[in-house]
Amino acid sequence: MSDYYPVSYYPPPPQSPCTTVVQVAALGAVAGGAGAAGSAIWQIRNNGMDADEALMKTGRGILAGALGAAVAGAAASLIEDQGLLRLGVMFGVGAAAMYGMESAWARNRQQKDDE
């Protein structure tokens, strides 16, 4: 073995399913937050959205992205196949989770408006 290029002959330790779901949730939070922030910035510049509303929209995007990705990742981890079926399950479950969250937030906004 060379002193200049140390090589490990041991495989990396396996990750627990919880670690994987947390990593997927973090990735979902970044993607959801980035999309929501970009949309909010556009709306601030073009539609006059105020900063508080933009922060709320970005926070909801972060939360929705994290929760949707975590639920989708957990559901996909139940499928052994690494192909299109697993990807389809992630997409479908993630879309259903996002729809449910958006529906709940819309009902909450409607209730506040009715008061």
Secondary structure, DSSP 8 states (H G I E B T S, - for coil): --SSS----S------HHHHHHHHHHHHHHHHHHHHHHHHHHHHHHH---HHHHHHHHHHHHHHHHHHHHHHHHHHTT----SHHHHHHHHHHHHHHHHHHHHHHHHHHHHHHH-
